Amino acid sequence: MLTVEKDKDAEQVYIHGSPEQLRWLSRRLDAIAMQAEKSGHAHDHFMTEDWGGNELTNELIGNPKSHAIVNHLIVYGHASK
């Protein structure tokens, strides 16, 4: 699973994943892009188990003093203008 983290001020976002997990994310992002091209917009949700999903893990990989888990990531795709 992927881990999405933010810094304490939520100014930076960190994504941690193995090569396989990052390829999986790439395919999901490509699917959002293709749907946005067809319909003008698309989105997908990625959540930890704590939030009812299974796409993200709640295992903190970064610095526990300055990072926090992101439990819900929503990616939006919009058609080009």
A tleap script that builds the chain and sets N, CA, C and O, in Angstrom:
source leaprc.protein.ff14SB
mol = sequence {
  NMET LEU THR VAL GLU LYS ASP LYS ASP ALA
  GLU GLN VAL TYR ILE HIE GLY SER PRO GLU
  GLN LEU ARG TRP LEU SER ARG ARG LEU ASP
  ALA ILE ALA MET GLN ALA GLU LYS SER GLY
  HIE ALA HIE ASP HIE PHE MET THR GLU ASP
  TRP GLY GLY ASN GLU LEU THR ASN GLU LEU
  ILE GLY ASN PRO LYS SER HIE ALA ILE VAL
  ASN HIE LEU ILE VAL TYR GLY HIE ALA SER
  CLYS
}
set mol.1.N position { 0.824 -1.187 0.000 }
set mol.1.CA position { 0.000 0.000 0.000 }
set mol.1.C position { 0.867 1.249 0.000 }
set mol.1.O position { 2.030 1.218 0.401 }
set mol.2.N position { 0.297 2.314 -0.443 }
set mol.2.CA position { 0.965 3.607 -0.437 }
set mol.2.C position { 0.757 4.300 0.897 }
set mol.2.O position { -0.241 4.076 1.581 }
set mol.3.N position { 1.701 5.132 1.252 }
set mol.3.CA position { 1.552 5.994 2.415 }
set mol.3.C position { 1.602 7.433 1.933 }
set mol.3.O position { 2.520 7.821 1.211 }
set mol.4.N position { 0.612 8.223 2.332 }
set mol.4.CA position { 0.599 9.655 2.027 }
set mol.4.C position { 0.723 10.386 3.354 }
set mol.4.O position { -0.038 10.147 4.291 }
set mol.5.N position { 1.695 11.279 3.409 }
set mol.5.CA position { 1.961 12.012 4.640 }
set mol.5.C position { 2.016 13.504 4.331 }
set mol.5.O position { 2.229 13.911 3.189 }
set mol.6.N position { 1.822 14.308 5.371 }
set mol.6.CA position { 1.960 15.766 5.252 }
set mol.6.C position { 2.871 16.242 6.367 }
set mol.6.O position { 3.028 15.580 7.393 }
set mol.7.N position { 3.471 17.410 6.145 }
set mol.7.CA position { 4.259 17.981 7.226 }
set mol.7.C position { 3.323 18.639 8.226 }
set mol.7.O position { 2.127 18.766 7.965 }
set mol.8.N position { 3.851 19.053 9.356 }
set mol.8.CA position { 2.994 19.556 10.436 }
set mol.8.C position { 2.200 20.789 10.043 }
set mol.8.O position { 1.133 21.036 10.605 }
set mol.9.N position { 2.697 21.571 9.087 }
set mol.9.CA position { 1.980 22.762 8.637 }
set mol.9.C position { 1.149 22.503 7.385 }
set mol.9.O position { 0.522 23.421 6.856 }
set mol.10.N position { 1.142 21.271 6.912 }
set mol.10.CA position { 0.417 20.871 5.695 }
set mol.10.C position { 0.852 21.692 4.484 }
set mol.10.O position { 0.042 22.009 3.613 }
set mol.11.N position { 2.133 22.031 4.440 }
set mol.11.CA position { 2.667 22.760 3.292 }
set mol.11.C position { 3.329 21.816 2.287 }
set mol.11.O position { 3.561 22.185 1.136 }
set mol.12.N position { 3.627 20.607 2.732 }
set mol.12.CA position { 4.259 19.620 1.860 }
set mol.12.C position { 3.545 18.285 2.022 }
set mol.12.O position { 3.068 17.940 3.103 }
set mol.13.N position { 3.486 17.548 0.926 }
set mol.13.CA position { 2.886 16.220 0.931 }
set mol.13.C position { 3.947 15.225 0.459 }
set mol.13.O position { 4.699 15.508 -0.473 }
set mol.14.N position { 4.001 14.076 1.097 }
set mol.14.CA position { 4.977 13.042 0.780 }
set mol.14.C position { 4.228 11.764 0.419 }
set mol.14.O position { 3.301 11.365 1.124 }
set mol.15.N position { 4.622 11.134 -0.658 }
set mol.15.CA position { 4.044 9.844 -1.042 }
set mol.15.C position { 5.158 8.816 -1.004 }
set mol.15.O position { 6.192 8.977 -1.652 }
set mol.16.N position { 4.934 7.755 -0.234 }
set mol.16.CA position { 5.889 6.660 -0.111 }
set mol.16.C position { 5.267 5.414 -0.712 }
set mol.16.O position { 4.103 5.114 -0.449 }
set mol.17.N position { 6.028 4.687 -1.514 }
set mol.17.CA position { 5.525 3.443 -2.076 }
set mol.17.C position { 6.628 2.664 -2.752 }
set mol.17.O position { 7.641 3.223 -3.171 }
set mol.18.N position { 6.421 1.385 -2.851 }
set mol.18.CA position { 7.357 0.529 -3.579 }
set mol.18.C position { 7.194 0.790 -5.070 }
set mol.18.O position { 6.226 1.441 -5.465 }
set mol.19.N position { 8.105 0.305 -5.916 }
set mol.19.CA position { 7.935 0.465 -7.361 }
set mol.19.C position { 6.584 -0.070 -7.851 }
set mol.19.O position { 5.944 0.554 -8.698 }
set mol.20.N position { 6.154 -1.201 -7.335 }
set mol.20.CA position { 4.869 -1.771 -7.742 }
set mol.20.C position { 3.707 -0.868 -7.335 }
set mol.20.O position { 2.767 -0.671 -8.105 }
set mol.21.N position { 3.776 -0.326 -6.129 }
set mol.21.CA position { 2.720 0.557 -5.651 }
set mol.21.C position { 2.670 1.858 -6.447 }
set mol.21.O position { 1.591 2.376 -6.731 }
set mol.22.N position { 3.820 2.373 -6.798 }
set mol.22.CA position { 3.855 3.603 -7.583 }
set mol.22.C position { 3.340 3.362 -9.000 }
set mol.22.O position { 2.694 4.235 -9.579 }
set mol.23.N position { 3.618 2.192 -9.559 }
set mol.23.CA position { 3.056 1.855 -10.873 }
set mol.23.C position { 1.537 1.720 -10.790 }
set mol.23.O position { 0.827 2.147 -11.700 }
set mol.24.N position { 1.040 1.133 -9.710 }
set mol.24.CA position { -0.404 1.025 -9.500 }
set mol.24.C position { -1.024 2.425 -9.440 }
set mol.24.O position { -2.062 2.668 -10.056 }
set mol.25.N position { -0.393 3.345 -8.702 }
set mol.25.CA position { -0.892 4.718 -8.617 }
set mol.25.C position { -0.871 5.376 -9.991 }
set mol.25.O position { -1.803 6.094 -10.353 }
set mol.26.N position { 0.178 5.135 -10.748 }
set mol.26.CA position { 0.280 5.685 -12.090 }
set mol.26.C position { -0.886 5.218 -12.962 }
set mol.26.O position { -1.448 6.014 -13.714 }
set mol.27.N position { -1.249 3.963 -12.871 }
set mol.27.CA position { -2.387 3.443 -13.641 }
set mol.27.C position { -3.691 4.083 -13.202 }
set mol.27.O position { -4.541 4.402 -14.034 }
set mol.28.N position { -3.854 4.273 -11.903 }
set mol.28.CA position { -5.068 4.927 -11.394 }
set mol.28.C position { -5.137 6.374 -11.860 }
set mol.28.O position { -6.208 6.850 -12.235 }
set mol.29.N position { -4.024 7.073 -11.841 }
set mol.29.CA position { -3.997 8.456 -12.315 }
set mol.29.C position { -4.300 8.517 -13.815 }
set mol.29.O position { -5.001 9.418 -14.274 }
set mol.30.N position { -3.776 7.565 -14.563 }
set mol.30.CA position { -4.055 7.512 -15.993 }
set mol.30.C position { -5.542 7.281 -16.246 }
set mol.30.O position { -6.111 7.862 -17.170 }
set mol.31.N position { -6.170 6.442 -15.438 }
set mol.31.CA position { -7.609 6.191 -15.582 }
set mol.31.C position { -8.416 7.470 -15.299 }
set mol.31.O position { -9.400 7.744 -15.985 }
set mol.32.N position { -8.009 8.234 -14.311 }
set mol.32.CA position { -8.680 9.504 -14.011 }
set mol.32.C position { -8.512 10.448 -15.197 }
set mol.32.O position { -9.468 11.114 -15.596 }
set mol.33.N position { -7.318 10.514 -15.759 }
set mol.33.CA position { -7.063 11.395 -16.893 }
set mol.33.C position { -7.912 10.998 -18.095 }
set mol.33.O position { -8.488 11.863 -18.756 }
set mol.34.N position { -7.997 9.715 -18.384 }
set mol.34.CA position { -8.795 9.250 -19.524 }
set mol.34.C position { -10.270 9.565 -19.327 }
set mol.34.O position { -10.945 9.977 -20.270 }
set mol.35.N position { -10.779 9.377 -18.112 }
set mol.35.CA position { -12.179 9.684 -17.827 }
set mol.35.C position { -12.439 11.184 -17.936 }
set mol.35.O position { -13.495 11.597 -18.414 }
set mol.36.N position { -11.496 11.990 -17.501 }
set mol.36.CA position { -11.651 13.444 -17.604 }
set mol.36.C position { -11.673 13.886 -19.063 }
set mol.36.O position { -12.395 14.816 -19.422 }
set mol.37.N position { -10.892 13.228 -19.892 }
set mol.37.CA position { -10.909 13.553 -21.325 }
set mol.37.C position { -12.262 13.232 -21.946 }
set mol.37.O position { -12.736 13.955 -22.823 }
set mol.38.N position { -12.876 12.157 -21.495 }
set mol.38.CA position { -14.172 11.733 -22.049 }
set mol.38.C position { -15.329 12.582 -21.533 }
set mol.38.O position { -16.193 13.002 -22.303 }
set mol.39.N position { -15.340 12.827 -20.237 }
set mol.39.CA position { -16.514 13.460 -19.633 }
set mol.39.C position { -16.287 14.901 -19.172 }
set mol.39.O position { -17.234 15.570 -18.759 }
set mol.40.N position { -15.067 15.377 -19.236 }
set mol.40.CA position { -14.780 16.738 -18.796 }
set mol.40.C position { -14.265 16.825 -17.373 }
set mol.40.O position { -13.611 17.801 -17.005 }
set mol.41.N position { -14.556 15.814 -16.573 }
set mol.41.CA position { -14.043 15.794 -15.197 }
set mol.41.C position { -14.120 14.358 -14.657 }
set mol.41.O position { -14.901 13.540 -15.144 }
set mol.42.N position { -13.313 14.080 -13.668 }
set mol.42.CA position { -13.300 12.764 -13.009 }
set mol.42.C position { -12.587 12.924 -11.678 }
set mol.42.O position { -11.851 13.886 -11.462 }
set mol.43.N position { -12.814 11.976 -10.797 }
set mol.43.CA position { -12.062 11.967 -9.545 }
set mol.43.C position { -12.039 10.554 -8.982 }
set mol.43.O position { -12.817 9.689 -9.385 }
set mol.44.N position { -11.135 10.346 -8.049 }
set mol.44.CA position { -11.027 9.059 -7.366 }
set mol.44.C position { -10.593 9.317 -5.936 }
set mol.44.O position { -9.907 10.297 -5.644 }
set mol.45.N position { -11.005 8.419 -5.050 }
set mol.45.CA position { -10.678 8.519 -3.625 }
set mol.45.C position { -9.680 7.433 -3.261 }
set mol.45.O position { -9.778 6.299 -3.729 }
set mol.46.N position { -8.731 7.790 -2.429 }
set mol.46.CA position { -7.749 6.864 -1.879 }
set mol.46.C position { -7.794 7.052 -0.369 }
set mol.46.O position { -7.581 8.160 0.125 }
set mol.47.N position { -8.072 5.966 0.378 }
set mol.47.CA position { -8.251 6.096 1.828 }
set mol.47.C position { -7.527 4.988 2.591 }
set mol.47.O position { -7.254 3.912 2.061 }
set mol.48.N position { -7.227 5.291 3.851 }
set mol.48.CA position { -6.688 4.283 4.756 }
set mol.48.C position { -7.833 3.407 5.276 }
set mol.48.O position { -9.007 3.742 5.116 }
set mol.49.N position { -7.477 2.304 5.886 }
set mol.49.CA position { -8.496 1.443 6.506 }
set mol.49.C position { -9.277 2.193 7.571 }
set mol.49.O position { -10.473 1.959 7.745 }
set mol.50.N position { -8.605 3.098 8.289 }
set mol.50.CA position { -9.284 3.890 9.324 }
set mol.50.C position { -10.438 4.704 8.747 }
set mol.50.O position { -11.377 5.054 9.461 }
set mol.51.N position { -10.364 5.002 7.458 }
set mol.51.CA position { -11.381 5.808 6.796 }
set mol.51.C position { -12.226 4.970 5.837 }
set mol.51.O position { -12.937 5.516 4.993 }
set mol.52.N position { -12.149 3.657 5.964 }
set mol.52.CA position { -12.992 2.766 5.177 }
set mol.52.C position { -12.428 2.354 3.835 }
set mol.52.O position { -13.146 1.771 3.022 }
set mol.53.N position { -11.174 2.637 3.582 }
set mol.53.CA position { -10.566 2.264 2.308 }
set mol.53.C position { -9.497 1.201 2.474 }
set mol.53.O position { -9.303 0.647 3.556 }
set mol.54.N position { -8.816 0.932 1.382 }
set mol.54.CA position { -7.704 -0.017 1.450 }
set mol.54.C position { -6.586 0.363 0.483 }
set mol.54.O position { -5.684 -0.436 0.229 }
set mol.55.N position { -6.645 1.585 -0.059 }
set mol.55.CA position { -5.633 2.020 -1.011 }
set mol.55.C position { -4.393 2.601 -0.331 }
set mol.55.O position { -3.290 2.524 -0.873 }
set mol.56.N position { -4.574 3.173 0.836 }
set mol.56.CA position { -3.478 3.802 1.576 }
set mol.56.C position { -3.271 3.091 2.899 }
set mol.56.O position { -4.206 2.532 3.471 }
set mol.57.N position { -2.056 3.118 3.373 }
set mol.57.CA position { -1.765 2.563 4.685 }
set mol.57.C position { -1.644 3.700 5.700 }
set mol.57.O position { -1.333 4.836 5.341 }
set mol.58.N position { -1.887 3.386 6.944 }
set mol.58.CA position { -1.709 4.395 7.992 }
set mol.58.C position { -0.374 4.208 8.706 }
set mol.58.O position { -0.179 4.694 9.820 }
set mol.59.N position { 0.541 3.500 8.049 }
set mol.59.CA position { 1.885 3.299 8.591 }
set mol.59.C position { 2.751 4.510 8.238 }
set mol.59.O position { 3.023 4.763 7.065 }
set mol.60.N position { 3.173 5.238 9.238 }
set mol.60.CA position { 4.008 6.419 9.041 }
set mol.60.C position { 5.416 5.984 8.655 }
set mol.60.O position { 6.037 5.198 9.371 }
set mol.61.N position { 5.926 6.483 7.537 }
set mol.61.CA position { 7.260 6.118 7.057 }
set mol.61.C position { 8.248 7.248 7.335 }
set mol.61.O position { 9.410 7.000 7.657 }
set mol.62.N position { 7.778 8.488 7.208 }
set mol.62.CA position { 8.641 9.658 7.401 }
set mol.62.C position { 8.906 9.945 8.862 }
set mol.62.O position { 8.693 9.094 9.726 }
set mol.63.N position { 9.366 11.137 9.127 }
set mol.63.CA position { 9.742 11.572 10.469 }
set mol.63.C position { 8.498 11.698 11.361 }
set mol.63.O position { 7.643 12.542 11.096 }
set mol.64.N position { 8.383 10.880 12.405 }
set mol.64.CA position { 7.194 10.932 13.265 }
set mol.64.C position { 7.065 12.239 14.049 }
set mol.64.O position { 5.983 12.546 14.550 }
set mol.65.N position { 8.135 13.006 14.163 }
set mol.65.CA position { 8.060 14.279 14.880 }
set mol.65.C position { 7.489 15.392 14.004 }
set mol.65.O position { 6.967 16.381 14.518 }
set mol.66.N position { 7.587 15.234 12.684 }
set mol.66.CA position { 7.149 16.330 11.816 }
set mol.66.C position { 6.149 15.909 10.745 }
set mol.66.O position { 5.608 16.764 10.045 }
set mol.67.N position { 5.891 14.614 10.603 }
set mol.67.CA position { 4.950 14.144 9.583 }
set mol.67.C position { 3.704 13.563 10.228 }
set mol.67.O position { 3.742 13.092 11.365 }
set mol.68.N position { 2.601 13.599 9.493 }
set mol.68.CA position { 1.348 12.981 9.916 }
set mol.68.C position { 0.726 12.284 8.714 }
set mol.68.O position { 0.927 12.693 7.570 }
set mol.69.N position { -0.021 11.242 8.983 }
set mol.69.CA position { -0.682 10.468 7.938 }
set mol.69.C position { -1.830 11.279 7.334 }
set mol.69.O position { -2.556 11.981 8.038 }
set mol.70.N position { -1.973 11.163 6.023 }
set mol.70.CA position { -3.152 11.663 5.322 }
set mol.70.C position { -4.065 10.463 5.129 }
set mol.70.O position { -3.674 9.494 4.478 }
set mol.71.N position { -5.264 10.505 5.677 }
set mol.71.CA position { -6.185 9.370 5.622 }
set mol.71.C position { -7.049 9.346 4.370 }
set mol.71.O position { -7.592 8.301 4.013 }
set mol.72.N position { -7.181 10.480 3.706 }
set mol.72.CA position { -8.081 10.551 2.552 }
set mol.72.C position { -7.471 11.481 1.517 }
set mol.72.O position { -7.295 12.675 1.759 }
set mol.73.N position { -7.154 10.920 0.366 }
set mol.73.CA position { -6.622 11.675 -0.754 }
set mol.73.C position { -7.630 11.601 -1.890 }
set mol.73.O position { -8.041 10.511 -2.286 }
set mol.74.N position { -8.030 12.748 -2.415 }
set mol.74.CA position { -8.939 12.801 -3.559 }
set mol.74.C position { -8.169 13.435 -4.704 }
set mol.74.O position { -7.614 14.525 -4.568 }
set mol.75.N position { -8.142 12.738 -5.837 }
set mol.75.CA position { -7.471 13.250 -7.024 }
set mol.75.C position { -8.539 13.610 -8.046 }
set mol.75.O position { -9.389 12.784 -8.380 }
set mol.76.N position { -8.497 14.837 -8.541 }
set mol.76.CA position { -9.447 15.340 -9.532 }
set mol.76.C position { -8.770 15.490 -10.884 }
set mol.76.O position { -7.621 15.923 -10.975 }
set mol.77.N position { -9.489 15.133 -11.916 }
set mol.77.CA position { -9.038 15.376 -13.281 }
set mol.77.C position { -10.026 16.302 -13.968 }
set mol.77.O position { -11.240 16.140 -13.839 }
set mol.78.N position { -9.492 17.281 -14.704 }
set mol.78.CA position { -10.320 18.239 -15.421 }
set mol.78.C position { -9.867 18.272 -16.874 }
set mol.78.O position { -8.670 18.220 -17.156 }
set mol.79.N position { -10.814 18.359 -17.790 }
set mol.79.CA position { -10.477 18.412 -19.199 }
set mol.79.C position { -9.694 19.684 -19.497 }
set mol.79.O position { -9.907 20.722 -18.872 }
set mol.80.N position { -8.793 19.587 -20.452 }
set mol.80.CA position { -8.023 20.757 -20.879 }
set mol.80.C position { -8.944 21.774 -21.523 }
set mol.80.O position { -9.930 21.419 -22.168 }
set mol.81.N position { -8.615 23.023 -21.342 }
set mol.81.CA position { -9.423 24.091 -21.949 }
set mol.81.C position { -8.840 24.514 -23.259 }
set mol.81.O position { -9.381 25.401 -23.918 }
savepdb mol mol.pdb
quit
